[in-house]
Amino acid sequence: MLHHSAFFLILSLLMFNAGNSFSQQMKTLTGKVTDSYGTSLPGVSVVLKGTTNGSITDTNGKYTLTNIPGNATIQFSFVGMKMQEITVGNKTAINVSMEEETIGLEEVVAIGYGTQKKATITGAISEVKTEDLAKNAVADISNSIAGRLSGVIAVQSSGEPGNDAAQLLIRGQSTFNNSSPLVLVDGIERPFNHMDPNTIESMSVLKDASATAVYGVRGANGVILITTKRGTESKPTVTYSGYYGIQNPIRLPSLLNSYDYATLYNEAVHNDDPTADPVYTADDIQKYKDHSDPYGHPDVDWNRAELNRNAPIQRHSVSVSGGAKAFKYFVSFGSIDQDGSISKNSFKTKSVRANLDIDITKTTKVSINLAGSKENRAYPGLTGQYKILVSNLRPNMSPVKWENGLWAADALGGNLVAANLESGYQNWGNNTLQNSIVIDQKLDFVAKGLSFKVMGAYDAGFFKEKDWHTPYKLYNKTSTGEYEEVLAGGLKPSLNETSSESRSTAFEAHLNYKRTFGKSDVSGLLLYTQSAYYEDNFNAGRSQYGSSAIDQLFAGPLLNPTNGGSASENGREGYVGRITYGYDSKYLAEANFGYNGSENFPTNKRFGFFPSAALGWVISEENFIKSLKFIDFLKIRASYGEVGNDKIGGRSFLYKQPFYYGQGYVLGGNSPLPVQSIYPGGLPNTMVTWEKAKKTNIGIDARLLGGLLGFRVDVFSEKRDNILATRNESVPGTFGAELPVENIAKVNNHGFELELTHKHKIGDFQYSIGGNLTFARNKIVYIDEPENVPAWQKRTGLPMGQFFGYIAEGLYMTQDQIDNNPKKESIEPQLGEIMYKDVNNDGKISELDITSIGHSRIPEIMYGINLNVKYKNFDLTALIQGAGRSSVMYTDESAFEFIYGSGALQTIKGRWTPDNPNPTYPRLSLYRNDYKKEASTYWLKNGAYWRVKNVELGYTLPKLWLNRLQIENIRIYVAGTNLYTNVKFKDWDPESPGGANYYYPQMKVNTIGLNVTF
Amino acid sequence: MKNIYIVLIVFAAIVFASCEKNVLDKGPLDVVDQSTIWSDPSVAQLYVNDLYRTITGHHYWDKDRWNAWDNYDNLSDLTEGGHSWLSCYTFNYGQLTAEYNPYGEDWTTYYARIRSANIMLDNADQLKGDENLIKTIKGEAIFLRAYFYFKLVRNFGGVPLIIHAQNLTDSLSVSRNSYDECAKFIVDEMDKAADLLPLSWNSANVGRATKGAALAVKGQILLDAASTYNNPSNDRAKWQKAADANKAVIDLNVYSLYPNYAKLFLDDNNPEVIFDMQFAYPYLITGSVEEIVGSNFELEPQSVTWGMVRPTQDYIDMFEMTNGKAITDPGAGYDPQNPYVNRDPRFYASIYYNGSSNRGNTVETFVNGKNGPGLYDEFGTSSYMTGYYCRKLVDESIPAAYLVDEIKANWILIRYAQILLNFAETEIELGNEQEALTYINIVRDRVGMPPTQASGADLVKLYRNERAVELGMEGERYFDIRRWKIAEGLLNGPLHKMMITKNDDGTFSYDVQKMAPRSFPSRMYLWPIPIDEIHKNKNLVQNPGY
């Protein structure tokens, strides 16, 4: 917006000068205002600039102004349209055609180390605004992105408060190593997940080499730029937004009740050994059925017993912004308070931010950004228990409590519910400080259009974890009816504390040049940057506390205290350059380079050069197109360049042979002690270097029919090589050493993105529909595979993460099939077990028949459909988000009932029995897994899904009501996040980590919210 | 212009404050450089300390594979693992294949440690200083490398002998050496180690390898090499070598049988121990053997214990009556309905049975009893309940719930009784029956069992029974039945369990029942080399049958 006003300021100044030559005669002015289709627009305000003198167009769009001086400027404004200013001059009639404001030709977008006008961008960049990010009632911004940005693949595999970030992949994956993008907040690498979305002005995603080459060795995975809000020249504006919501798991698996469990368990026992006695007698089963003995024959759904229904979440955010000419400010405070779905599990943050801009001289601007945050995560004391939220404990294991209210010990000597409530706590606290100062000095006195900018930043993080474990009492009931105490969770209380501190500094110096010569726009950038990071941590613990009265270190005995610590550091340095040239806003050219170094590579191989170039042609500026009225804007752009990825995975300083200290073996007769030891780490790779990506992008941006239709298409292709991968596959185990990763693997990645928008307004009814679709498919071009592996088991040529398994050809339904189908040498199949395909046709089933099946876990397609509707004071928005071409493999409990003594899914009721002609699940068994449990297409599910990610209905209170209260705006809304999910398999959410239990389910949230502006 | 100066000063301040001169001049803050290790024998000793870490006991344990908690004897006729998901069932149902061996990682684990030992021995000549220290750390490294080969050879047969750390430029497609070459290598190396190692260590170093340990491992590998599976022509010279080697340990006159058999496993560093893993609470090494001992052993169900070593009825039947007669002997006085009276004292020291006591509580292994098959059938283990649990190594002074935290017994790898029995076996095979009986009876006498006077085939049978009773659940039986080549006969068909029902009058009925049949195809005398190793190295020849 800043640039917006500056533009008009300059425009009106020019016009003011031009107007001086005209006489100061007063006159009457008339005219008609229409929209871009020529339809007359009533209600347009027509004002003499700088005065309150003005009028409003009538129902025919006509107006009349009197007493207008000749040098005057008239402003035409209407909600949703771009304001127009027209100098009167010697005209007596001015007809105006208004344009939709949202087209935003002047809109600027954050790019690497600067901003650029959207219209002249030649790279592939997509962006999302704060309003959209704040829509979803989620604590982690990464969960607001799916479906809103083209080019971003997002997978959220957990709903654990504070730890539920989605994995973000820009244009999919091109490496086996770290594929996550570089995320910069106001130009500095910082965690962004728990930022208050109300403090974010915009989020840009830089996708092609042209956009990311300036980040050089860190640009290959794409870059996300987050820009925080700043003050503008205006009166103080106070904004409050907040909501309160309730959370519930999107999906929980349906488990067998005790009656079904006992019946089917007996069936499994019988299947395994027809002569065996049933484990559950008819009497047991009757008791499970009629619930007549709830303590002796319990029936517990452990997920539901443990789960908090309707766990609350609330977010509040207050900001003040405004400013005068030389001083602008944006100050905000935000908080999240989220309860987990299990006991004693919560996530809380508080954050503050102050962004200040001061013009200390006419040519010098100082910007100061200060931000701080405080995060807290709390868990039950027993570390393992809290994640077993989606658990599969069997229903008849024990009651939760005995009839007298004592906690029951289950057969494992535990009790999930009691453990979460009474085992102490784990608290994670994370405090961060983010400070930066930027000074921007115009150097027009040296050369017109030249400026110099420096930025210094200092961020600090303080992490503290405190784990307090307390024993708790459970009870067994003996055969004589007495309660026998079982202590769980350790003998005595224990405490472990971890504390770590991180410091990072960053420095940048920019030399910028920007000038217009006639029709030519030229800009240039030269930049030096460096950053350094240091982190250390230590931990200490004591155990055998005499009592649980004081949960502090000093209060424990010095019997066997533990302590430890470590430290690490890294540094980066780089040079950046950029030249852009535009002729008549029609022909655009750009060249970028990054020359970066990182400490992680051998001294002679630290710096790399990463160039890129891009061209653009704004066809709509050509005269032969200008005459075509339905085309508002049309641009073709193409880019090519090389970028790197230095997140090479594995250990740092790979070029050195490490020897580590360890606490190893115990020695010593009467007073044994662990002795210190030294052991060799993996072999060094003295040639190690970064991954290199060659990226090509071709795109078209278009807006048609006066904003009714907009689209953007990008086609991209990437060749990534030098990917670090291990050669282990072909080095025999007898060599005995962990081989270093080497820059040997190659992956290609290609795909396209599509964005479509349609906006329209019919009377008071305004709506827009937007859709985006991303398709990205990768292919392994080279990895080191053993020579003797059969062709169908090679991973080369397939996408990364491709599933492998047997091809299931249904279940064995007849003895004939058993007799005539190939089978394993070691064991005969039984009726109702899975029939595998003999892929290599050698007449038997063996591991050689395993082949590639389905897709990978990461979807190749991601799409979103946005809907915005406004009618009078009501507004409605909706986001439908989906993914396609991915697979989910059912494993463990999902594919093997009763395994690990667990319960089982209701799905198993469709099992094979001699009388079931259409089984949907194999024969039940306690231990037979040879024709069942192995990965096969039987257990591979289609991971495609779509979900109603967000729906929000708002009502803005009429202005009349508010004027007296001096309130500018009040809007109330109800919203839902993850309201409905459509997927082809039962039991698990399509984004869950794998088709089995032991994870924290994702949440759906219903909220009510309020936005107020003073 | 004044303002410009202010700006320039602020600029300069930011530049100086933020900019670091050699920002890339950084290195790892957590590693040691190799040159420091070989410049000082006391640092090199730290390197040797690490080599000990791979030693595992009777339980196979790998911290990354939580379901590999098996006792080796769960693969034999003595015990059951009791949980269908345990790795032992891959073996017990005869399903070991080149594609799937739950313990196949042994191959890479031991070769990694062998490489580590090779690095030490390749660099040992650089060491200068304390000659005595240099001598012993060389001895330890030689001992440990040979011990790792011993562990490999016992399961895989002959393996490639790699005695220098290879470089990537070397020819890595090594071939297997024969079993006899490997055995000879281990014997020669143990001789070298025995020359370098002391008979005993000062108290701070107890637990390191000794001369006795080197000679005992040599005695065992020579016994393995002389046994039927590895010596099909019954070459007498091999037996003689084994006899001499085991006798050499006896003749050291360092070791003696500990008078209290039950306490033998709990009273650390007693004179019967030849080589063990030291361990004591609270120095728990997370993920180590010690951590899970407690939870493997002991009864089920109890909190944190899993009862993963469950003696079979076949094992229980091996315990003689106190009169020295087998229970099948008509004059033994064995009552099948009162089976636990007057048995070999080692029965009471080794086994929890119905009616025995555990920490003051009565053990109930009857149907629907506290520790028996019935409703609390966690992990589907009822059908694997044998009626018995392991008592050896259980320290009842530690509350059952805290075994994981407080287990402290050392983990004995070789003890003197095994050497005495080894020697007795060689004497039987060499035809010196009286000499054999002398040593068998020394072992029996320690627990008060009457001496025996068997001969011929009866003596072989008695000796093998005696060895199982004495060393049961210590992990030797699995190796014994393979080297004697009798596993096929024992393990093709069902083993037995004791089903006990409590009668209304409080008495018990005992009924021996069959369990799910075991299977032992003849290929399983040796483990397969993991299939991917075969893929990677064309010169590796797979063991027969895989």
Chai-1 contact restraints between the chains, C-beta under 6 A:
chainA,res_idxA,chainB,res_idxB,connection_type,confidence,min_distance_angstrom,max_distance_angstrom,comment,restraint_id
A,V279,B,D377,contact,1.0,0.0,6.0,A-B,restraint_1
A,V279,B,S382,contact,1.0,0.0,6.0,A-B,restraint_2
A,T361,B,N3,contact,1.0,0.0,6.0,A-B,restraint_3
A,T364,B,V7,contact,1.0,0.0,6.0,A-B,restraint_4
A,A411,B,P301,contact,1.0,0.0,6.0,A-B,restraint_5
A,A411,B,Y376,contact,1.0,0.0,6.0,A-B,restraint_6
A,A411,B,E378,contact,1.0,0.0,6.0,A-B,restraint_7
A,G413,B,S303,contact,1.0,0.0,6.0,A-B,restraint_8
A,Q441,B,V7,contact,1.0,0.0,6.0,A-B,restraint_9
A,V454,B,F11,contact,1.0,0.0,6.0,A-B,restraint_10
A,V454,B,I14,contact,1.0,0.0,6.0,A-B,restraint_11
A,G456,B,I14,contact,1.0,0.0,6.0,A-B,restraint_12
A,G456,B,S18,contact,1.0,0.0,6.0,A-B,restraint_13
A,V486,B,S303,contact,1.0,0.0,6.0,A-B,restraint_14
A,L487,B,A401,contact,1.0,0.0,6.0,A-B,restraint_15
A,L491,B,Y402,contact,1.0,0.0,6.0,A-B,restraint_16
A,T505,B,S18,contact,1.0,0.0,6.0,A-B,restraint_17
A,F507,B,S18,contact,1.0,0.0,6.0,A-B,restraint_18
A,F507,B,C19,contact,1.0,0.0,6.0,A-B,restraint_19
A,Q530,B,V23,contact,1.0,0.0,6.0,A-B,restraint_20
A,A532,B,E20,contact,1.0,0.0,6.0,A-B,restraint_21
A,A532,B,V23,contact,1.0,0.0,6.0,A-B,restraint_22
A,N560,B,P282,contact,1.0,0.0,6.0,A-B,restraint_23
A,S566,B,D30,contact,1.0,0.0,6.0,A-B,restraint_24
A,A567,B,L29,contact,1.0,0.0,6.0,A-B,restraint_25
A,S568,B,L29,contact,1.0,0.0,6.0,A-B,restraint_26
A,E569,B,K26,contact,1.0,0.0,6.0,A-B,restraint_27
A,G571,B,V23,contact,1.0,0.0,6.0,A-B,restraint_28
A,G571,B,L24,contact,1.0,0.0,6.0,A-B,restraint_29
A,G571,B,K26,contact,1.0,0.0,6.0,A-B,restraint_30
A,E573,B,V23,contact,1.0,0.0,6.0,A-B,restraint_31
A,E573,B,L24,contact,1.0,0.0,6.0,A-B,restraint_32
A,G597,B,L24,contact,1.0,0.0,6.0,A-B,restraint_33
A,E599,B,L24,contact,1.0,0.0,6.0,A-B,restraint_34
A,E599,B,K26,contact,1.0,0.0,6.0,A-B,restraint_35
A,R606,B,L24,contact,1.0,0.0,6.0,A-B,restraint_36
A,F653,B,P28,contact,1.0,0.0,6.0,A-B,restraint_37
A,P658,B,V31,contact,1.0,0.0,6.0,A-B,restraint_38
A,F659,B,V32,contact,1.0,0.0,6.0,A-B,restraint_39
A,F659,B,Q34,contact,1.0,0.0,6.0,A-B,restraint_40
A,Y660,B,V31,contact,1.0,0.0,6.0,A-B,restraint_41
A,G664,B,N49,contact,1.0,0.0,6.0,A-B,restraint_42
A,G664,B,D50,contact,1.0,0.0,6.0,A-B,restraint_43
A,G664,B,R53,contact,1.0,0.0,6.0,A-B,restraint_44
A,Y665,B,N49,contact,1.0,0.0,6.0,A-B,restraint_45
A,Y665,B,Y52,contact,1.0,0.0,6.0,A-B,restraint_46
A,Y665,B,R53,contact,1.0,0.0,6.0,A-B,restraint_47
A,V666,B,Q278,contact,1.0,0.0,6.0,A-B,restraint_48
A,V666,B,F279,contact,1.0,0.0,6.0,A-B,restraint_49
A,V666,B,Y283,contact,1.0,0.0,6.0,A-B,restraint_50
A,L667,B,N205,contact,1.0,0.0,6.0,A-B,restraint_51
A,L667,B,G207,contact,1.0,0.0,6.0,A-B,restraint_52
A,L667,B,Q278,contact,1.0,0.0,6.0,A-B,restraint_53
A,G668,B,A204,contact,1.0,0.0,6.0,A-B,restraint_54
A,G668,B,V206,contact,1.0,0.0,6.0,A-B,restraint_55
A,G669,B,S203,contact,1.0,0.0,6.0,A-B,restraint_56
A,G669,B,V206,contact,1.0,0.0,6.0,A-B,restraint_57
A,G669,B,N269,contact,1.0,0.0,6.0,A-B,restraint_58
A,P672,B,Q278,contact,1.0,0.0,6.0,A-B,restraint_59
A,P672,B,A280,contact,1.0,0.0,6.0,A-B,restraint_60
A,P674,B,Y283,contact,1.0,0.0,6.0,A-B,restraint_61
A,V675,B,N49,contact,1.0,0.0,6.0,A-B,restraint_62
A,Q676,B,L46,contact,1.0,0.0,6.0,A-B,restraint_63
A,S677,B,L46,contact,1.0,0.0,6.0,A-B,restraint_64
A,S677,B,N49,contact,1.0,0.0,6.0,A-B,restraint_65
A,S677,B,D50,contact,1.0,0.0,6.0,A-B,restraint_66
A,I678,B,V32,contact,1.0,0.0,6.0,A-B,restraint_67
A,I678,B,L46,contact,1.0,0.0,6.0,A-B,restraint_68
A,I678,B,Y47,contact,1.0,0.0,6.0,A-B,restraint_69
A,Y679,B,D50,contact,1.0,0.0,6.0,A-B,restraint_70
A,S730,B,K536,contact,1.0,0.0,6.0,A-B,restraint_71
A,P732,B,L172,contact,1.0,0.0,6.0,A-B,restraint_72
A,P732,B,K536,contact,1.0,0.0,6.0,A-B,restraint_73
A,P732,B,N537,contact,1.0,0.0,6.0,A-B,restraint_74
A,G733,B,W107,contact,1.0,0.0,6.0,A-B,restraint_75
A,G733,B,T108,contact,1.0,0.0,6.0,A-B,restraint_76
A,G733,B,Y111,contact,1.0,0.0,6.0,A-B,restraint_77
A,G733,B,E533,contact,1.0,0.0,6.0,A-B,restraint_78
A,T734,B,Y111,contact,1.0,0.0,6.0,A-B,restraint_79
A,T734,B,P160,contact,1.0,0.0,6.0,A-B,restraint_80
A,T734,B,V174,contact,1.0,0.0,6.0,A-B,restraint_81
A,F735,B,Q166,contact,1.0,0.0,6.0,A-B,restraint_82
A,F735,B,L172,contact,1.0,0.0,6.0,A-B,restraint_83
A,G736,B,Y111,contact,1.0,0.0,6.0,A-B,restraint_84
A,G736,B,A112,contact,1.0,0.0,6.0,A-B,restraint_85
A,G736,B,I114,contact,1.0,0.0,6.0,A-B,restraint_86
A,G736,B,R115,contact,1.0,0.0,6.0,A-B,restraint_87
A,A737,B,R115,contact,1.0,0.0,6.0,A-B,restraint_88
A,P786,B,H535,contact,1.0,0.0,6.0,A-B,restraint_89
A,P786,B,K536,contact,1.0,0.0,6.0,A-B,restraint_90
A,N788,B,H535,contact,1.0,0.0,6.0,A-B,restraint_91
A,S826,B,Q95,contact,1.0,0.0,6.0,A-B,restraint_92
A,E847,B,E99,contact,1.0,0.0,6.0,A-B,restraint_93
A,F898,B,G380,contact,1.0,0.0,6.0,A-B,restraint_94
A,G901,B,E378,contact,1.0,0.0,6.0,A-B,restraint_95
A,G901,B,F379,contact,1.0,0.0,6.0,A-B,restraint_96
A,G901,B,G380,contact,1.0,0.0,6.0,A-B,restraint_97
A,L926,B,S84,contact,1.0,0.0,6.0,A-B,restraint_98
A,L926,B,G380,contact,1.0,0.0,6.0,A-B,restraint_99
A,Y927,B,S84,contact,1.0,0.0,6.0,A-B,restraint_100
